[in-house]
Amino acid sequence: MVWKFRNFCENETAMTECHLLEKCGFFKHYASAKEIDCRQFIETYCRGPRMHECKRLQYLNQYGVPPSDYMQPDGTMVKESIHH
């Protein structure tokens, strides 16, 4: 299943952002953040070339529920100092 998803993302040139973006707690909280770390995650994972590597999506697929809003796409947690 992961291979099919990864293959789809790499070959789908029209896909410019994650299909779950509007439902993603991380994106909802940090889409307008001024912190460079959050913006880079969004550009790289949510709307970029590493979309298929998103640990948030993998967590959702594995457990059937979304992860904490503070879990970043690489699987690490947002630093407490930038929580909104």
C-alpha positions, -999 to +999 in steps of 0.1 A: +000+000+000+028+025+008+044+017-025+012+025-044+008+058-025+045+067-030+043+058-067+012+078-072+027+109-056+059+107-075+042+103-109+013+126-104+025+159-117-008+177-111-007+169-074+008+201-058-005+197-023-016+170+000-052+158-005-058+160+033-045+195+037-078+210+047-083+184+074-047+185+087-044+198+123-007+208+117-016+227+086-046+245+102-024+256+131+007+266+112-002+275+077+000+312+085+029+308+110+058+332+107+083+306+121+106+295+093+106+258+105+068+255+101+069+272+067+096+250+055+077+219+066+046+231+047+066+239+015+085+206+017+058+181+028+023+196+025+029+212-009+062+198-020+084+169-031+084+150+002+046+148+005+047+110+003+071+109+033+048+126+057+048+109+091+014+125+099-001+107+070+017+074+079+004+077+114-032+083+102-029+053+079-015+031+107-038+040+136-069+053+118-069+086+137-049+118+131-019+125+152-015+155+175-018+188+158+017+195+171+033+166+153+053+179+123+054+161+090+088+146+098+074+130+130+089+154+155+069+177+178+066+215+173+087+233+199+066+245+228+078+281+222+060+284+189+027+268+199-002+292+191 
